[in-house]
Amino acid sequence: MSKTVEAETNRPLWELLMLIQEGKEPLELTCEECFILLDYDTDLVRMGAMTDKIQAAIHHHLSICSVCLRKLTEQ
Ligand SMILES: [Zn+2]
């Protein structure tokens, strides 16, 4: 399994959050967007906010992108 997700135009954080909030299905993220959300997620968790949908989108990306999964597990 070495499938990678093709980099598309990265969306700004506010747009990602809006799409995640509206979406019923996990959002398709680019690799850069995935890490932006991971950074944001860490801040939200610290504040005690609900991050279920954000984490679902991140986990969805990690399930289809071995590159990001490897980056995370190597940290
Ligand atoms: Zn990725």
PDB file of the backbone (N, CA, C, O) and the ligand in Angstrom, with CONECT records:
HET     ZN  A 101       1
ATOM      1  N   MET A   1       0.834  -1.207   0.000  1.00  0.00           N
ATOM      2  CA  MET A   1       0.000   0.000   0.000  1.00  0.00           C
ATOM      3  C   MET A   1       0.867   1.254   0.000  1.00  0.00           C
ATOM      4  O   MET A   1       1.388   1.650   1.043  1.00  0.00           O
ATOM      5  N   SER A   2       1.021   1.869  -1.144  1.00  0.00           N
ATOM      6  CA  SER A   2       1.811   3.093  -1.205  1.00  0.00           C
ATOM      7  C   SER A   2       1.031   4.187  -1.921  1.00  0.00           C
ATOM      8  O   SER A   2       1.616   5.087  -2.524  1.00  0.00           O
ATOM      9  N   LYS A   3      -0.285   4.102  -1.850  1.00  0.00           N
ATOM     10  CA  LYS A   3      -1.123   5.077  -2.531  1.00  0.00           C
ATOM     11  C   LYS A   3      -1.017   6.437  -1.849  1.00  0.00           C
ATOM     12  O   LYS A   3      -1.075   6.534  -0.623  1.00  0.00           O
ATOM     13  N   THR A   4      -0.862   7.467  -2.641  1.00  0.00           N
ATOM     14  CA  THR A   4      -0.824   8.808  -2.084  1.00  0.00           C
ATOM     15  C   THR A   4      -1.978   9.625  -2.653  1.00  0.00           C
ATOM     16  O   THR A   4      -2.520   9.313  -3.713  1.00  0.00           O
ATOM     17  N   VAL A   5      -2.329  10.649  -1.945  1.00  0.00           N
ATOM     18  CA  VAL A   5      -3.395  11.531  -2.393  1.00  0.00           C
ATOM     19  C   VAL A   5      -2.771  12.669  -3.183  1.00  0.00           C
ATOM     20  O   VAL A   5      -1.865  13.351  -2.703  1.00  0.00           O
ATOM     21  N   GLU A   6      -3.265  12.866  -4.401  1.00  0.00           N
ATOM     22  CA  GLU A   6      -2.744  13.953  -5.222  1.00  0.00           C
ATOM     23  C   GLU A   6      -3.007  15.300  -4.564  1.00  0.00           C
ATOM     24  O   GLU A   6      -4.114  15.567  -4.096  1.00  0.00           O
ATOM     25  N   ALA A   7      -1.994  16.135  -4.532  1.00  0.00           N
ATOM     26  CA  ALA A   7      -2.154  17.455  -3.936  1.00  0.00           C
ATOM     27  C   ALA A   7      -3.062  18.319  -4.806  1.00  0.00           C
ATOM     28  O   ALA A   7      -2.806  18.513  -5.994  1.00  0.00           O
ATOM     29  N   GLU A   8      -4.105  18.823  -4.206  1.00  0.00           N
ATOM     30  CA  GLU A   8      -4.978  19.752  -4.902  1.00  0.00           C
ATOM     31  C   GLU A   8      -4.715  21.129  -4.310  1.00  0.00           C
ATOM     32  O   GLU A   8      -3.814  21.307  -3.490  1.00  0.00           O
ATOM     33  N   THR A   9      -5.502  22.085  -4.732  1.00  0.00           N
ATOM     34  CA  THR A   9      -5.372  23.413  -4.143  1.00  0.00           C
ATOM     35  C   THR A   9      -5.787  23.337  -2.680  1.00  0.00           C
ATOM     36  O   THR A   9      -6.882  22.875  -2.361  1.00  0.00           O
ATOM     37  N   ASN A  10      -4.921  23.784  -1.808  1.00  0.00           N
ATOM     38  CA  ASN A  10      -5.242  23.749  -0.394  1.00  0.00           C
ATOM     39  C   ASN A  10      -6.236  24.845  -0.040  1.00  0.00           C
ATOM     40  O   ASN A  10      -6.103  25.994  -0.463  1.00  0.00           O
ATOM     41  N   ARG A  11      -7.232  24.461   0.746  1.00  0.00           N
ATOM     42  CA  ARG A  11      -8.258  25.415   1.146  1.00  0.00           C
ATOM     43  C   ARG A  11      -7.881  26.064   2.468  1.00  0.00           C
ATOM     44  O   ARG A  11      -7.202  25.447   3.288  1.00  0.00           O
ATOM     45  N   PRO A  12      -8.313  27.307   2.687  1.00  0.00           N
ATOM     46  CA  PRO A  12      -8.031  27.950   3.970  1.00  0.00           C
ATOM     47  C   PRO A  12      -8.758  27.231   5.105  1.00  0.00           C
ATOM     48  O   PRO A  12      -9.753  26.541   4.883  1.00  0.00           O
ATOM     49  N   LEU A  13      -8.246  27.403   6.317  1.00  0.00           N
ATOM     50  CA  LEU A  13      -8.772  26.675   7.476  1.00  0.00           C
ATOM     51  C   LEU A  13     -10.261  26.905   7.682  1.00  0.00           C
ATOM     52  O   LEU A  13     -11.004  25.969   7.977  1.00  0.00           O
ATOM     53  N   TRP A  14     -10.701  28.168   7.525  1.00  0.00           N
ATOM     54  CA  TRP A  14     -12.119  28.451   7.763  1.00  0.00           C
ATOM     55  C   TRP A  14     -13.007  27.680   6.799  1.00  0.00           C
ATOM     56  O   TRP A  14     -14.099  27.244   7.163  1.00  0.00           O
ATOM     57  N   GLU A  15     -12.528  27.509   5.548  1.00  0.00           N
ATOM     58  CA  GLU A  15     -13.315  26.778   4.562  1.00  0.00           C
ATOM     59  C   GLU A  15     -13.355  25.291   4.896  1.00  0.00           C
ATOM     60  O   GLU A  15     -14.387  24.639   4.743  1.00  0.00           O
ATOM     61  N   LEU A  16     -12.232  24.768   5.348  1.00  0.00           N
ATOM     62  CA  LEU A  16     -12.187  23.362   5.759  1.00  0.00           C
ATOM     63  C   LEU A  16     -13.152  23.099   6.907  1.00  0.00           C
ATOM     64  O   LEU A  16     -13.894  22.118   6.902  1.00  0.00           O
ATOM     65  N   LEU A  17     -13.128  23.995   7.890  1.00  0.00           N
ATOM     66  CA  LEU A  17     -13.993  23.816   9.060  1.00  0.00           C
ATOM     67  C   LEU A  17     -15.462  23.905   8.672  1.00  0.00           C
ATOM     68  O   LEU A  17     -16.303  23.184   9.210  1.00  0.00           O
ATOM     69  N   MET A  18     -15.765  24.806   7.725  1.00  0.00           N
ATOM     70  CA  MET A  18     -17.136  24.948   7.258  1.00  0.00           C
ATOM     71  C   MET A  18     -17.592  23.677   6.543  1.00  0.00           C
ATOM     72  O   MET A  18     -18.697  23.186   6.772  1.00  0.00           O
ATOM     73  N   LEU A  19     -16.729  23.155   5.678  1.00  0.00           N
ATOM     74  CA  LEU A  19     -17.057  21.940   4.938  1.00  0.00           C
ATOM     75  C   LEU A  19     -17.222  20.755   5.879  1.00  0.00           C
ATOM     76  O   LEU A  19     -18.117  19.929   5.700  1.00  0.00           O
ATOM     77  N   ILE A  20     -16.344  20.676   6.892  1.00  0.00           N
ATOM     78  CA  ILE A  20     -16.425  19.586   7.864  1.00  0.00           C
ATOM     79  C   ILE A  20     -17.730  19.688   8.658  1.00  0.00           C
ATOM     80  O   ILE A  20     -18.400  18.689   8.919  1.00  0.00           O
ATOM     81  N   GLN A  21     -18.065  20.908   9.029  1.00  0.00           N
ATOM     82  CA  GLN A  21     -19.273  21.128   9.819  1.00  0.00           C
ATOM     83  C   GLN A  21     -20.524  20.755   9.025  1.00  0.00           C
ATOM     84  O   GLN A  21     -21.479  20.204   9.573  1.00  0.00           O
ATOM     85  N   GLU A  22     -20.505  21.062   7.732  1.00  0.00           N
ATOM     86  CA  GLU A  22     -21.682  20.802   6.888  1.00  0.00           C
ATOM     87  C   GLU A  22     -21.754  19.366   6.394  1.00  0.00           C
ATOM     88  O   GLU A  22     -22.834  18.821   6.167  1.00  0.00           O
ATOM     89  N   GLY A  23     -20.561  18.757   6.229  1.00  0.00           N
ATOM     90  CA  GLY A  23     -20.495  17.468   5.546  1.00  0.00           C
ATOM     91  C   GLY A  23     -20.991  16.308   6.388  1.00  0.00           C
ATOM     92  O   GLY A  23     -20.768  16.250   7.598  1.00  0.00           O
ATOM     93  N   LYS A  24     -21.665  15.389   5.723  1.00  0.00           N
ATOM     94  CA  LYS A  24     -22.074  14.159   6.386  1.00  0.00           C
ATOM     95  C   LYS A  24     -21.003  13.093   6.227  1.00  0.00           C
ATOM     96  O   LYS A  24     -20.816  12.249   7.103  1.00  0.00           O
ATOM     97  N   GLU A  25     -20.308  13.138   5.108  1.00  0.00           N
ATOM     98  CA  GLU A  25     -19.229  12.187   4.843  1.00  0.00           C
ATOM     99  C   GLU A  25     -17.904  12.823   5.255  1.00  0.00           C
ATOM    100  O   GLU A  25     -17.778  14.047   5.245  1.00  0.00           O
ATOM    101  N   PRO A  26     -16.898  11.990   5.625  1.00  0.00           N
ATOM    102  CA  PRO A  26     -15.575  12.568   5.902  1.00  0.00           C
ATOM    103  C   PRO A  26     -15.068  13.340   4.692  1.00  0.00           C
ATOM    104  O   PRO A  26     -15.198  12.902   3.549  1.00  0.00           O
ATOM    105  N   LEU A  27     -14.493  14.487   4.972  1.00  0.00           N
ATOM    106  CA  LEU A  27     -13.994  15.370   3.919  1.00  0.00           C
ATOM    107  C   LEU A  27     -12.712  14.804   3.312  1.00  0.00           C
ATOM    108  O   LEU A  27     -11.852  14.283   4.022  1.00  0.00           O
ATOM    109  N   GLU A  28     -12.599  14.915   1.983  1.00  0.00           N
ATOM    110  CA  GLU A  28     -11.354  14.529   1.317  1.00  0.00           C
ATOM    111  C   GLU A  28     -10.339  15.652   1.501  1.00  0.00           C
ATOM    112  O   GLU A  28     -10.532  16.760   1.000  1.00  0.00           O
ATOM    113  N   LEU A  29      -9.263  15.365   2.218  1.00  0.00           N
ATOM    114  CA  LEU A  29      -8.252  16.379   2.509  1.00  0.00           C
ATOM    115  C   LEU A  29      -7.022  16.180   1.642  1.00  0.00           C
ATOM    116  O   LEU A  29      -6.713  15.055   1.250  1.00  0.00           O
ATOM    117  N   THR A  30      -6.327  17.252   1.344  1.00  0.00           N
ATOM    118  CA  THR A  30      -4.979  17.113   0.805  1.00  0.00           C
ATOM    119  C   THR A  30      -4.045  16.878   1.991  1.00  0.00           C
ATOM    120  O   THR A  30      -4.431  17.060   3.146  1.00  0.00           O
ATOM    121  N   CYS A  31      -2.813  16.470   1.689  1.00  0.00           N
ATOM    122  CA  CYS A  31      -1.853  16.182   2.757  1.00  0.00           C
ATOM    123  C   CYS A  31      -1.601  17.426   3.616  1.00  0.00           C
ATOM    124  O   CYS A  31      -1.521  17.341   4.841  1.00  0.00           O
ATOM    125  N   GLU A  32      -1.476  18.580   2.955  1.00  0.00           N
ATOM    126  CA  GLU A  32      -1.202  19.809   3.695  1.00  0.00           C
ATOM    127  C   GLU A  32      -2.386  20.181   4.588  1.00  0.00           C
ATOM    128  O   GLU A  32      -2.216  20.608   5.730  1.00  0.00           O
ATOM    129  N   GLU A  33      -3.593  20.007   4.033  1.00  0.00           N
ATOM    130  CA  GLU A  33      -4.796  20.295   4.817  1.00  0.00           C
ATOM    131  C   GLU A  33      -4.899  19.386   6.029  1.00  0.00           C
ATOM    132  O   GLU A  33      -5.328  19.809   7.103  1.00  0.00           O
ATOM    133  N   CYS A  34      -4.502  18.132   5.848  1.00  0.00           N
ATOM    134  CA  CYS A  34      -4.539  17.175   6.944  1.00  0.00           C
ATOM    135  C   CYS A  34      -3.688  17.670   8.115  1.00  0.00           C
ATOM    136  O   CYS A  34      -4.107  17.599   9.270  1.00  0.00           O
ATOM    137  N   PHE A  35      -2.483  18.175   7.803  1.00  0.00           N
ATOM    138  CA  PHE A  35      -1.598  18.625   8.873  1.00  0.00           C
ATOM    139  C   PHE A  35      -2.041  19.961   9.473  1.00  0.00           C
ATOM    140  O   PHE A  35      -1.823  20.223  10.656  1.00  0.00           O
ATOM    141  N   ILE A  36      -2.664  20.803   8.644  1.00  0.00           N
ATOM    142  CA  ILE A  36      -3.244  22.040   9.174  1.00  0.00           C
ATOM    143  C   ILE A  36      -4.300  21.704  10.225  1.00  0.00           C
ATOM    144  O   ILE A  36      -4.333  22.293  11.306  1.00  0.00           O
ATOM    145  N   LEU A  37      -5.156  20.748   9.886  1.00  0.00           N
ATOM    146  CA  LEU A  37      -6.213  20.350  10.819  1.00  0.00           C
ATOM    147  C   LEU A  37      -5.647  19.658  12.054  1.00  0.00           C
ATOM    148  O   LEU A  37      -6.177  19.812  13.154  1.00  0.00           O
ATOM    149  N   LEU A  38      -4.575  18.900  11.872  1.00  0.00           N
ATOM    150  CA  LEU A  38      -3.952  18.246  13.022  1.00  0.00           C
ATOM    151  C   LEU A  38      -3.442  19.296  14.012  1.00  0.00           C
ATOM    152  O   LEU A  38      -3.601  19.146  15.224  1.00  0.00           O
ATOM    153  N   ASP A  39      -2.833  20.352  13.489  1.00  0.00           N
ATOM    154  CA  ASP A  39      -2.368  21.449  14.356  1.00  0.00           C
ATOM    155  C   ASP A  39      -3.547  22.102  15.063  1.00  0.00           C
ATOM    156  O   ASP A  39      -3.513  22.359  16.267  1.00  0.00           O
ATOM    157  N   TYR A  40      -4.586  22.362  14.285  1.00  0.00           N
ATOM    158  CA  TYR A  40      -5.779  23.011  14.824  1.00  0.00           C
ATOM    159  C   TYR A  40      -6.451  22.121  15.865  1.00  0.00           C
ATOM    160  O   TYR A  40      -6.919  22.594  16.901  1.00  0.00           O
ATOM    161  N   ASP A  41      -6.489  20.824  15.568  1.00  0.00           N
ATOM    162  CA  ASP A  41      -7.112  19.846  16.446  1.00  0.00           C
ATOM    163  C   ASP A  41      -6.449  19.840  17.820  1.00  0.00           C
ATOM    164  O   ASP A  41      -7.127  19.747  18.844  1.00  0.00           O
ATOM    165  N   THR A  42      -5.132  19.938  17.837  1.00  0.00           N
ATOM    166  CA  THR A  42      -4.393  19.952  19.091  1.00  0.00           C
ATOM    167  C   THR A  42      -4.818  21.139  19.957  1.00  0.00           C
ATOM    168  O   THR A  42      -4.979  21.014  21.171  1.00  0.00           O
ATOM    169  N   ASP A  43      -4.998  22.297  19.304  1.00  0.00           N
ATOM    170  CA  ASP A  43      -5.446  23.486  20.037  1.00  0.00           C
ATOM    171  C   ASP A  43      -6.857  23.305  20.579  1.00  0.00           C
ATOM    172  O   ASP A  43      -7.149  23.686  21.713  1.00  0.00           O
ATOM    173  N   LEU A  44      -7.735  22.719  19.757  1.00  0.00           N
ATOM    174  CA  LEU A  44      -9.125  22.516  20.165  1.00  0.00           C
ATOM    175  C   LEU A  44      -9.225  21.551  21.340  1.00  0.00           C
ATOM    176  O   LEU A  44      -9.991  21.773  22.278  1.00  0.00           O
ATOM    177  N   VAL A  45      -8.452  20.491  21.278  1.00  0.00           N
ATOM    178  CA  VAL A  45      -8.461  19.507  22.355  1.00  0.00           C
ATOM    179  C   VAL A  45      -8.025  20.170  23.659  1.00  0.00           C
ATOM    180  O   VAL A  45      -8.564  19.882  24.728  1.00  0.00           O
ATOM    181  N   ARG A  46      -7.044  21.058  23.552  1.00  0.00           N
ATOM    182  CA  ARG A  46      -6.550  21.774  24.728  1.00  0.00           C
ATOM    183  C   ARG A  46      -7.654  22.643  25.333  1.00  0.00           C
ATOM    184  O   ARG A  46      -7.715  22.834  26.548  1.00  0.00           O
ATOM    185  N   MET A  47      -8.532  23.167  24.457  1.00  0.00           N
ATOM    186  CA  MET A  47      -9.636  24.007  24.937  1.00  0.00           C
ATOM    187  C   MET A  47     -10.862  23.185  25.321  1.00  0.00           C
ATOM    188  O   MET A  47     -11.832  23.728  25.848  1.00  0.00           O
ATOM    189  N   GLY A  48     -10.824  21.888  25.063  1.00  0.00           N
ATOM    190  CA  GLY A  48     -11.929  21.025  25.410  1.00  0.00           C
ATOM    191  C   GLY A  48     -13.090  21.076  24.440  1.00  0.00           C
ATOM    192  O   GLY A  48     -14.221  20.756  24.804  1.00  0.00           O
ATOM    193  N   ALA A  49     -12.818  21.478  23.198  1.00  0.00           N
ATOM    194  CA  ALA A  49     -13.879  21.585  22.198  1.00  0.00           C
ATOM    195  C   ALA A  49     -14.180  20.227  21.570  1.00  0.00           C
ATOM    196  O   ALA A  49     -13.381  19.294  21.643  1.00  0.00           O
ATOM    197  N   MET A  50     -15.351  20.148  20.954  1.00  0.00           N
ATOM    198  CA  MET A  50     -15.738  18.935  20.240  1.00  0.00           C
ATOM    199  C   MET A  50     -14.969  18.860  18.932  1.00  0.00           C
ATOM    200  O   MET A  50     -15.018  19.788  18.125  1.00  0.00           O
ATOM    201  N   THR A  51     -14.273  17.779  18.724  1.00  0.00           N
ATOM    202  CA  THR A  51     -13.459  17.666  17.517  1.00  0.00           C
ATOM    203  C   THR A  51     -13.768  16.384  16.750  1.00  0.00           C
ATOM    204  O   THR A  51     -12.962  15.948  15.928  1.00  0.00           O
ATOM    205  N   ASP A  52     -14.922  15.777  17.010  1.00  0.00           N
ATOM    206  CA  ASP A  52     -15.255  14.495  16.379  1.00  0.00           C
ATOM    207  C   ASP A  52     -15.166  14.546  14.868  1.00  0.00           C
ATOM    208  O   ASP A  52     -14.574  13.666  14.243  1.00  0.00           O
ATOM    209  N   LYS A  53     -15.764  15.591  14.275  1.00  0.00           N
ATOM    210  CA  LYS A  53     -15.819  15.673  12.818  1.00  0.00           C
ATOM    211  C   LYS A  53     -14.450  15.953  12.224  1.00  0.00           C
ATOM    212  O   LYS A  53     -14.104  15.434  11.163  1.00  0.00           O
ATOM    213  N   ILE A  54     -13.668  16.785  12.924  1.00  0.00           N
ATOM    214  CA  ILE A  54     -12.309  17.069  12.449  1.00  0.00           C
ATOM    215  C   ILE A  54     -11.474  15.795  12.497  1.00  0.00           C
ATOM    216  O   ILE A  54     -10.742  15.484  11.557  1.00  0.00           O
ATOM    217  N   GLN A  55     -11.589  15.064  13.598  1.00  0.00           N
ATOM    218  CA  GLN A  55     -10.814  13.835  13.721  1.00  0.00           C
ATOM    219  C   GLN A  55     -11.249  12.799  12.695  1.00  0.00           C
ATOM    220  O   GLN A  55     -10.430  12.030  12.193  1.00  0.00           O
ATOM    221  N   ALA A  56     -12.555  12.780  12.382  1.00  0.00           N
ATOM    222  CA  ALA A  56     -13.052  11.852  11.359  1.00  0.00           C
ATOM    223  C   ALA A  56     -12.419  12.156  10.012  1.00  0.00           C
ATOM    224  O   ALA A  56     -12.038  11.247   9.275  1.00  0.00           O
ATOM    225  N   ALA A  57     -12.308  13.452   9.695  1.00  0.00           N
ATOM    226  CA  ALA A  57     -11.704  13.849   8.426  1.00  0.00           C
ATOM    227  C   ALA A  57     -10.221  13.485   8.403  1.00  0.00           C
ATOM    228  O   ALA A  57      -9.711  13.010   7.388  1.00  0.00           O
ATOM    229  N   ILE A  58      -9.535  13.707   9.517  1.00  0.00           N
ATOM    230  CA  ILE A  58      -8.110  13.377   9.601  1.00  0.00           C
ATOM    231  C   ILE A  58      -7.912  11.860   9.474  1.00  0.00           C
ATOM    232  O   ILE A  58      -7.047  11.394   8.732  1.00  0.00           O
ATOM    233  N   HIS A  59      -8.725  11.109  10.207  1.00  0.00           N
ATOM    234  CA  HIS A  59      -8.583   9.650  10.165  1.00  0.00           C
ATOM    235  C   HIS A  59      -8.898   9.107   8.776  1.00  0.00           C
ATOM    236  O   HIS A  59      -8.281   8.148   8.312  1.00  0.00           O
ATOM    237  N   HIS A  60      -9.882   9.749   8.115  1.00  0.00           N
ATOM    238  CA  HIS A  60     -10.219   9.339   6.753  1.00  0.00           C
ATOM    239  C   HIS A  60      -9.015   9.547   5.830  1.00  0.00           C
ATOM    240  O   HIS A  60      -8.698   8.682   5.014  1.00  0.00           O
ATOM    241  N   HIS A  61      -8.353  10.688   5.962  1.00  0.00           N
ATOM    242  CA  HIS A  61      -7.181  10.954   5.134  1.00  0.00           C
ATOM    243  C   HIS A  61      -6.065   9.946   5.439  1.00  0.00           C
ATOM    244  O   HIS A  61      -5.431   9.418   4.525  1.00  0.00           O
ATOM    245  N   LEU A  62      -5.834   9.687   6.726  1.00  0.00           N
ATOM    246  CA  LEU A  62      -4.765   8.762   7.109  1.00  0.00           C
ATOM    247  C   LEU A  62      -5.057   7.347   6.632  1.00  0.00           C
ATOM    248  O   LEU A  62      -4.135   6.566   6.393  1.00  0.00           O
ATOM    249  N   SER A  63      -6.339   7.015   6.492  1.00  0.00           N
ATOM    250  CA  SER A  63      -6.695   5.667   6.043  1.00  0.00           C
ATOM    251  C   SER A  63      -6.416   5.478   4.554  1.00  0.00           C
ATOM    252  O   SER A  63      -6.289   4.345   4.090  1.00  0.00           O
ATOM    253  N   ILE A  64      -6.320   6.577   3.800  1.00  0.00           N
ATOM    254  CA  ILE A  64      -6.060   6.471   2.364  1.00  0.00           C
ATOM    255  C   ILE A  64      -4.693   7.020   1.983  1.00  0.00           C
ATOM    256  O   ILE A  64      -4.297   6.891   0.825  1.00  0.00           O
ATOM    257  N   CYS A  65      -3.955   7.626   2.910  1.00  0.00           N
ATOM    258  CA  CYS A  65      -2.666   8.234   2.592  1.00  0.00           C
ATOM    259  C   CYS A  65      -1.579   7.672   3.493  1.00  0.00           C
ATOM    260  O   CYS A  65      -1.467   8.045   4.660  1.00  0.00           O
ATOM    261  N   SER A  66      -0.779   6.769   2.935  1.00  0.00           N
ATOM    262  CA  SER A  66       0.280   6.136   3.725  1.00  0.00           C
ATOM    263  C   SER A  66       1.416   7.108   4.014  1.00  0.00           C
ATOM    264  O   SER A  66       2.165   6.915   4.972  1.00  0.00           O
ATOM    265  N   VAL A  67       1.554   8.157   3.194  1.00  0.00           N
ATOM    266  CA  VAL A  67       2.620   9.142   3.404  1.00  0.00           C
ATOM    267  C   VAL A  67       2.417   9.872   4.732  1.00  0.00           C
ATOM    268  O   VAL A  67       3.331   9.955   5.552  1.00  0.00           O
ATOM    269  N   CYS A  68       1.218  10.397   4.932  1.00  0.00           N
ATOM    270  CA  CYS A  68       0.916  11.115   6.166  1.00  0.00           C
ATOM    271  C   CYS A  68       0.930  10.175   7.368  1.00  0.00           C
ATOM    272  O   CYS A  68       1.406  10.534   8.445  1.00  0.00           O
ATOM    273  N   LEU A  69       0.408   8.981   7.175  1.00  0.00           N
ATOM    274  CA  LEU A  69       0.381   8.014   8.270  1.00  0.00           C
ATOM    275  C   LEU A  69       1.798   7.727   8.744  1.00  0.00           C
ATOM    276  O   LEU A  69       2.060   7.640   9.944  1.00  0.00           O
ATOM    277  N   ARG A  70       2.715   7.581   7.779  1.00  0.00           N
ATOM    278  CA  ARG A  70       4.117   7.313   8.138  1.00  0.00           C
ATOM    279  C   ARG A  70       4.739   8.516   8.854  1.00  0.00           C
ATOM    280  O   ARG A  70       5.470   8.352   9.831  1.00  0.00           O
ATOM    281  N   LYS A  71       4.443   9.730   8.360  1.00  0.00           N
ATOM    282  CA  LYS A  71       4.959  10.952   9.005  1.00  0.00           C
ATOM    283  C   LYS A  71       4.524  11.001  10.462  1.00  0.00           C
ATOM    284  O   LYS A  71       5.323  11.329  11.339  1.00  0.00           O
ATOM    285  N   LEU A  72       3.266  10.678  10.724  1.00  0.00           N
ATOM    286  CA  LEU A  72       2.734  10.764  12.072  1.00  0.00           C
ATOM    287  C   LEU A  72       3.307   9.702  12.984  1.00  0.00           C
ATOM    288  O   LEU A  72       3.627   9.973  14.142  1.00  0.00           O
ATOM    289  N   THR A  73       3.439   8.488  12.463  1.00  0.00           N
ATOM    290  CA  THR A  73       3.913   7.394  13.312  1.00  0.00           C
ATOM    291  C   THR A  73       5.413   7.501  13.574  1.00  0.00           C
ATOM    292  O   THR A  73       5.925   6.905  14.522  1.00  0.00           O
ATOM    293  N   GLU A  74       6.120   8.266  12.730  1.00  0.00           N
ATOM    294  CA  GLU A  74       7.558   8.461  12.935  1.00  0.00           C
ATOM    295  C   GLU A  74       7.867   9.545  13.951  1.00  0.00           C
ATOM    296  O   GLU A  74       8.983   9.618  14.467  1.00  0.00           O
ATOM    297  N   GLN A  75       6.880  10.391  14.242  1.00  0.00           N
ATOM    298  CA  GLN A  75       7.111  11.495  15.170  1.00  0.00           C
ATOM    299  C   GLN A  75       7.270  10.999  16.601  1.00  0.00           C
ATOM    300  O   GLN A  75       7.473  11.801  17.513  1.00  0.00           O
TER     301      GLN A  75
HETATM  302 ZN    ZN A 101      -1.571  12.674   3.103  1.00  0.00          ZN2+
END
